[in-house]
Amino acid sequence: MKINNNNPAQVWLCSCNSMVSIKNYTVILNLLARNLGGNCLISYPWHDLDYVKVIELKRQLIDRKLRYTSINTYLTVIKAVSREAWRLGQMPIDRHMKIQDVKRLRGFTETSGRALTVKEINKLLNYSNLSEVTKVHRDSAIIAVCYGAGLRRSEVVKLDLSDFIDDKIFVHGKGNVNKHLFLPKFAIKAINKWLTYRGDFKGALFPRFIIGGTMTDFRMLPNAVNCILERRRKAAKIAPFTPHDLRRSYATNLIDNGVDLFTVQGLMRHTDIETTRRYDLRGDKTKKAAVAMLPI
C-alpha cells in the first residue's frame, strides 16, 4: 500500500492488520471526508480537525438516524486519525485531546442473527445424497467445523490439511490471531470421513468442486460457504440462517450448557468480553427459567 507520509489518515490505514480492515476503513474515511466538506481521504486536510468539527459531524450522523454503533465506529476512526496527526507533529496536543474527549453514544441494539437449535444442526449434518457423495461429505465437514469450532467463513476457507491435527485445528483468525482450537467428537468424525474421499494431497482442507462434481486442488472463496449452507438449508428444510449464525450457535449453546463467559470469550477469540456477550442468543425460555429460580 503506497502512502503519503504526511497524510495521517493514510498512515493510520497502513497500521491496520488486514486488507479487509483497510478496505472497510477506506470506505469510512472517504465518507467522513465528504461529511466534513472535503472530497476524499487523500485530499482532506485531517490536521485541521478540531473539537467543534467533530461535534458537528457527530450531530450530522445522529440527525441522519444512523445506528449508534455505526456512529461510534466513525468517532473511533476520527479519533485514530487525530492521534496520527498529533504523532506526525501536525496537530497540537491540546486540540488532539479535546477531540479524544468527544463522547461516544450509548444505546442498545437487538443482536442480529439467530442461534440454531440442536435439532436443526443435526438435520444439516446428517443430510445425504447418493449422487454427490464426495461433495456431501465435504459440505458436512464444513458445517461441523463452522459450528463445532465457531469459525468464520473466511477462517474455514483458509484451513489447510496440515491444520487438522488429531483433535485440534489450527485457525488463521481475524486480525492475525492464530490459535489451536479443540474440536468436538462429531466434528472430528465428519472431517475424518471427508478425508477418506479427499485424499492426503497438500493444500486446502476443503477444496473447490467444479461443475460436474469434480474435485480440484483450488481453495474456495468465502462466498462459497454461503452457497453450501444455503443449499444444505433448503435440503434440510429449516429456517433461513447465515454462516455467522453457526458461530452464534456455538457461543450460545456453550453458554446454555454452563460454560462460563470468560471461557467462551477465549474460544471465540474475542478481545472484549462484551463482544462475546452479544453472541448469547438464548431465548425467553431460558430467561423465564432463570427468573423462576429466584428465591423467596
C-alpha positions as CSV (number, residue, x, y, z in Angstrom):
1,M,0.0,0.0,0.0
2,K,1.6,3.3,-1.2
3,I,1.0,6.1,1.3
4,N,1.6,9.8,1.7
5,N,3.7,10.1,4.9
6,N,2.1,13.5,5.5
7,N,-1.5,12.2,5.4
8,P,-2.5,11.0,8.9
9,A,-5.5,9.0,7.5
10,Q,-3.3,7.1,5.1
11,V,-0.6,6.5,7.8
12,W,-3.3,5.1,10.1
13,L,-4.7,2.9,7.4
14,C,-1.2,1.4,6.9
15,S,-1.2,0.4,10.5
16,C,-4.3,-1.9,10.1
17,N,-3.6,-5.6,10.4
18,S,-5.6,-6.9,7.4
19,M,-6.6,-6.0,3.9
20,V,-10.2,-6.4,4.9
21,S,-9.8,-3.7,7.6
22,I,-8.0,-1.4,5.2
23,K,-10.8,-1.8,2.7
24,N,-13.6,-1.2,5.2
25,Y,-11.9,1.8,6.8
26,T,-11.0,3.4,3.5
27,V,-14.8,3.5,2.7
28,I,-15.5,5.0,6.1
29,L,-12.7,7.6,5.8
30,N,-13.9,8.7,2.3
31,L,-17.4,9.0,3.7
32,L,-16.2,11.1,6.7
33,A,-14.1,13.3,4.4
34,R,-17.2,14.1,2.4
35,N,-19.3,14.8,5.5
36,L,-16.6,17.2,6.7
37,G,-16.7,19.2,3.4
38,G,-13.9,17.5,1.5
39,N,-13.7,15.2,-1.5
40,C,-11.9,12.1,-0.2
41,L,-9.5,10.8,2.4
42,I,-6.4,11.6,0.3
43,S,-7.2,15.3,-0.2
44,Y,-8.9,16.2,3.1
45,P,-6.8,18.3,5.5
46,W,-7.1,16.0,8.5
47,H,-4.7,18.1,10.5
48,D,-7.4,20.9,10.6
49,L,-9.7,18.7,12.6
50,D,-10.9,20.2,15.9
51,Y,-13.4,19.6,18.7
52,V,-16.2,21.7,17.1
53,K,-15.9,20.0,13.7
54,V,-16.1,16.5,15.3
55,I,-19.1,17.6,17.4
56,E,-20.8,18.9,14.3
57,L,-20.0,15.7,12.4
58,K,-21.5,13.7,15.3
59,R,-24.6,15.8,15.2
60,Q,-25.0,15.2,11.4
61,L,-24.7,11.5,11.8
62,I,-27.3,11.5,14.6
63,D,-29.7,13.6,12.5
64,R,-29.3,11.1,9.7
65,K,-30.6,8.5,12.2
66,L,-27.6,6.1,11.8
67,R,-27.3,3.3,14.3
68,Y,-25.4,4.3,17.4
69,T,-22.9,1.5,16.7
70,S,-22.1,3.0,13.3
71,I,-21.7,6.5,14.7
72,N,-19.3,5.2,17.4
73,T,-17.3,3.4,14.8
74,Y,-17.0,6.7,12.8
75,L,-15.9,8.5,16.0
76,T,-13.3,5.9,16.7
77,V,-11.9,6.3,13.3
78,I,-11.8,10.1,13.6
79,K,-10.0,9.9,16.9
80,A,-7.5,7.4,15.5
81,V,-6.7,9.8,12.6
82,S,-6.4,12.7,15.1
83,R,-3.9,10.6,17.1
84,E,-1.8,10.1,13.9
85,A,-1.9,13.8,13.1
86,W,-0.6,14.5,16.6
87,R,2.1,11.9,16.2
88,L,3.2,13.4,12.9
89,G,3.5,16.8,14.5
90,Q,0.6,18.2,12.5
91,M,-1.8,18.8,15.5
92,P,-1.1,20.3,18.9
93,I,-1.7,18.0,21.9
94,D,-4.4,20.2,23.4
95,R,-6.5,20.1,20.2
96,H,-6.0,16.3,19.9
97,M,-7.0,15.7,23.5
98,K,-10.2,17.7,23.0
99,I,-11.1,15.5,20.0
100,Q,-10.5,12.4,22.1
101,D,-12.9,13.8,24.7
102,V,-15.9,13.7,22.4
103,K,-18.3,11.2,24.0
104,R,-19.5,8.1,22.3
105,L,-23.2,7.3,22.1
106,R,-24.8,4.9,24.5
107,G,-27.6,2.7,23.4
108,F,-28.9,-0.8,22.9
109,T,-29.5,-2.7,19.7
110,E,-31.1,-6.1,19.4
111,T,-28.5,-8.6,18.2
112,S,-29.0,-9.7,14.6
113,G,-29.0,-13.3,13.5
114,R,-30.1,-16.3,15.4
115,A,-28.9,-19.4,17.2
116,L,-29.8,-22.7,15.5
117,T,-31.3,-25.5,17.7
118,V,-29.5,-28.8,18.2
119,K,-32.2,-30.4,16.1
120,E,-31.5,-28.0,13.2
121,I,-27.8,-28.6,13.4
122,N,-28.3,-32.4,13.3
123,K,-30.5,-32.0,10.2
124,L,-27.8,-30.1,8.5
125,L,-25.1,-32.6,9.4
126,N,-27.0,-35.8,8.6
127,Y,-28.2,-34.9,5.1
128,S,-27.2,-37.5,2.4
129,N,-27.3,-37.6,-1.3
130,L,-26.0,-40.7,-3.1
131,S,-25.5,-38.9,-6.4
132,E,-23.0,-36.4,-4.8
133,V,-21.4,-38.4,-2.0
134,T,-18.0,-36.7,-2.1
135,K,-19.3,-33.2,-2.1
136,V,-21.9,-34.0,0.6
137,H,-19.1,-35.2,2.9
138,R,-17.1,-32.1,2.3
139,D,-20.1,-29.9,3.0
140,S,-21.0,-31.8,6.2
141,A,-17.4,-31.4,7.4
142,I,-17.5,-27.6,6.7
143,I,-20.8,-27.3,8.7
144,A,-19.3,-29.4,11.5
145,V,-16.2,-27.1,11.7
146,C,-18.2,-23.9,11.4
147,Y,-20.4,-24.9,14.3
148,G,-18.0,-27.2,16.3
149,A,-15.2,-24.6,16.4
150,G,-17.2,-21.4,15.9
151,L,-15.3,-20.4,12.8
152,R,-16.0,-17.5,10.5
153,R,-16.4,-18.4,6.8
154,S,-13.1,-16.7,6.0
155,E,-11.3,-18.9,8.5
156,V,-12.9,-22.1,7.1
157,V,-11.6,-21.5,3.6
158,K,-8.1,-20.7,4.9
159,L,-7.7,-24.1,6.5
160,D,-5.1,-26.5,5.1
161,L,-4.9,-30.2,5.5
162,S,-1.9,-29.7,7.8
163,D,-4.0,-27.5,10.1
164,F,-6.1,-30.5,11.2
165,I,-4.1,-32.4,13.9
166,D,-5.8,-35.2,15.9
167,D,-8.5,-33.5,18.0
168,K,-7.4,-29.9,17.2
169,I,-7.5,-27.4,14.3
170,F,-5.1,-24.5,13.8
171,V,-7.2,-21.4,12.9
172,H,-5.8,-18.5,10.9
173,G,-8.1,-15.9,12.5
174,K,-9.2,-12.3,12.1
175,G,-6.6,-9.7,12.9
176,N,-3.8,-12.2,12.6
177,V,-5.0,-14.0,15.7
178,N,-3.9,-17.6,15.1
179,K,-4.8,-20.4,17.6
180,H,-5.2,-24.1,18.1
181,L,-8.8,-25.0,18.9
182,F,-10.1,-28.3,20.2
183,L,-12.8,-30.0,18.2
184,P,-15.9,-31.9,19.4
185,K,-16.1,-35.6,18.5
186,F,-18.8,-35.0,15.9
187,A,-16.6,-32.5,14.0
188,I,-13.5,-34.9,14.2
189,K,-15.7,-37.7,12.8
190,A,-17.0,-35.5,10.0
191,I,-13.5,-34.3,8.9
192,N,-12.1,-37.9,9.0
193,K,-14.9,-39.1,6.9
194,W,-14.3,-36.3,4.4
195,L,-10.6,-37.1,4.3
196,T,-11.3,-40.7,3.1
197,Y,-12.7,-39.0,0.0
198,R,-10.4,-36.0,-0.2
199,G,-7.1,-37.9,0.0
200,D,-3.9,-36.6,1.5
201,F,-2.6,-34.1,-1.1
202,K,-1.3,-30.9,0.4
203,G,-3.3,-27.7,0.3
204,A,-6.8,-26.6,1.2
205,L,-8.7,-28.8,3.7
206,F,-11.9,-28.0,1.8
207,P,-11.0,-27.6,-1.9
208,R,-13.3,-26.4,-4.6
209,F,-15.5,-28.5,-6.8
210,I,-16.2,-27.6,-10.4
211,I,-19.4,-28.2,-12.4
212,G,-19.9,-31.9,-12.9
213,G,-18.7,-32.7,-9.3
214,T,-15.0,-32.9,-10.0
215,M,-12.8,-32.0,-7.0
216,T,-9.9,-29.6,-7.7
217,D,-6.9,-28.6,-5.6
218,F,-8.1,-24.9,-5.7
219,R,-9.1,-23.1,-2.5
220,M,-12.7,-22.0,-2.1
221,L,-13.7,-18.3,-1.7
222,P,-15.7,-17.2,1.5
223,N,-18.9,-16.7,-0.6
224,A,-18.8,-20.4,-1.5
225,V,-19.6,-21.2,2.2
226,N,-22.8,-19.2,1.8
227,C,-23.8,-21.2,-1.2
228,I,-23.0,-24.5,0.5
229,L,-25.1,-23.6,3.6
230,E,-28.0,-22.3,1.7
231,R,-28.1,-25.4,-0.5
232,R,-28.0,-27.6,2.6
233,R,-30.5,-25.5,4.5
234,K,-33.1,-25.9,1.7
235,A,-32.4,-29.7,1.5
236,A,-32.8,-30.0,5.3
237,K,-36.0,-27.7,5.2
238,I,-35.1,-25.4,8.1
239,A,-35.5,-21.7,8.6
240,P,-33.0,-19.3,6.9
241,F,-29.7,-18.6,8.7
242,T,-26.3,-17.1,7.8
243,P,-22.9,-18.7,8.1
244,H,-22.2,-16.4,11.1
245,D,-25.3,-17.9,12.8
246,L,-23.3,-21.1,13.2
247,R,-20.7,-19.1,15.1
248,R,-23.5,-17.6,17.2
249,S,-25.0,-21.0,17.8
250,Y,-21.5,-22.2,19.0
251,A,-21.3,-19.5,21.6
252,T,-25.0,-19.6,22.7
253,N,-25.1,-23.4,23.1
254,L,-21.8,-23.4,25.1
255,I,-23.2,-20.8,27.5
256,D,-26.5,-22.6,27.7
257,N,-24.7,-25.7,28.8
258,G,-22.9,-24.0,31.7
259,V,-19.6,-22.9,30.1
260,D,-18.6,-19.6,31.7
261,L,-18.5,-16.4,29.6
262,F,-14.7,-15.9,30.0
263,T,-14.0,-19.4,28.7
264,V,-16.3,-18.8,25.7
265,Q,-14.5,-15.5,25.1
266,G,-11.3,-17.4,24.8
267,L,-12.8,-20.0,22.5
268,M,-14.3,-17.2,20.3
269,R,-11.0,-15.3,20.3
270,H,-12.7,-12.1,21.3
271,T,-10.5,-9.3,22.9
272,D,-13.6,-7.8,24.6
273,I,-15.9,-9.9,26.7
274,E,-18.8,-7.5,25.7
275,T,-18.5,-8.8,22.2
276,T,-18.9,-12.4,23.4
277,R,-21.9,-11.3,25.5
278,R,-23.7,-10.2,22.3
279,Y,-23.4,-13.8,21.0
280,D,-25.6,-15.1,23.8
281,L,-28.9,-15.6,21.9
282,R,-30.7,-17.8,24.4
283,G,-34.4,-17.1,24.2
284,D,-37.3,-16.3,26.5
285,K,-37.4,-19.9,27.7
286,T,-34.0,-19.6,29.4
287,K,-34.9,-16.2,30.8
288,K,-38.2,-17.5,32.2
289,A,-36.4,-20.5,33.8
290,A,-33.8,-18.2,35.4
291,V,-36.5,-15.9,36.9
292,A,-38.3,-19.0,38.3
293,M,-35.2,-19.8,40.3
294,L,-35.4,-16.5,42.2
295,P,-35.6,-17.4,46.0
296,I,-38.3,-16.0,48.2
